[in-house]
Amino acid sequence: MFGYTEAQIAQFGMTFGIGAFMLYMVFIIANLAWKSKAGKTGTFWLFLALGLGFTGFLAKLLIEYIIEKNQIL
């Protein structure tokens, strides 16, 4: 498609597509905290509980970057 291989499209989706989705999730969590009048502590717990799911994905990206940069394995 448009001269790109399937691997290039998948790599783009895994970096920018999921990154954009994660930013949208942050907006949703913030909006939920604001509409529920959660306060500072409630907002912290909302971000911790609901945002914990995508921190694993961010850790995976960081670990891949470190391994590629240092040529480990």
Backbone hydrogen bonds, N-H to C=O, Kabsch-Sander energy under -0.5 kcal/mol:
donor,donor_aa,acceptor,acceptor_aa,energy
4,Y,1,M,-1.8
9,I,5,T,-2.0
10,A,6,E,-2.4
11,Q,7,A,-2.4
12,F,8,Q,-2.1
13,G,9,I,-2.4
14,M,10,A,-2.4
15,T,11,Q,-1.4
16,F,12,F,-1.9
17,G,12,F,-1.3
18,I,13,G,-1.7
19,G,15,T,-1.3
20,A,16,F,-2.4
21,F,17,G,-2.0
22,M,18,I,-2.3
23,L,19,G,-2.0
24,Y,20,A,-2.0
25,M,21,F,-2.0
26,V,22,M,-1.9
27,F,23,L,-1.9
28,I,24,Y,-2.2
29,I,25,M,-2.6
30,A,26,V,-2.5
31,N,27,F,-2.5
32,L,28,I,-2.4
33,A,29,I,-2.4
34,W,30,A,-2.3
35,K,31,N,-2.7
36,S,32,L,-1.8
37,K,34,W,-0.9
38,A,33,A,-2.1
42,G,38,A,-1.0
43,T,39,G,-2.2
44,F,40,K,-2.2
45,W,41,T,-2.3
46,L,42,G,-2.3
47,F,43,T,-2.6
48,L,44,F,-2.4
49,A,45,W,-2.9
50,L,46,L,-2.7
51,G,46,L,-0.5
51,G,47,F,-1.5
52,L,48,L,-0.8
54,F,51,G,-0.6
55,T,51,G,-0.7
56,G,52,L,-0.8
58,L,54,F,-1.7
59,A,55,T,-2.3
60,K,56,G,-2.1
61,L,57,F,-2.0
62,L,58,L,-2.2
63,I,59,A,-2.7
64,E,60,K,-2.5
65,Y,61,L,-2.2
66,I,62,L,-2.4
67,I,63,I,-2.4
68,E,64,E,-2.6
69,K,65,Y,-2.5
70,N,66,I,-2.3
71,Q,67,I,-0.9
72,I,67,I,-1.5
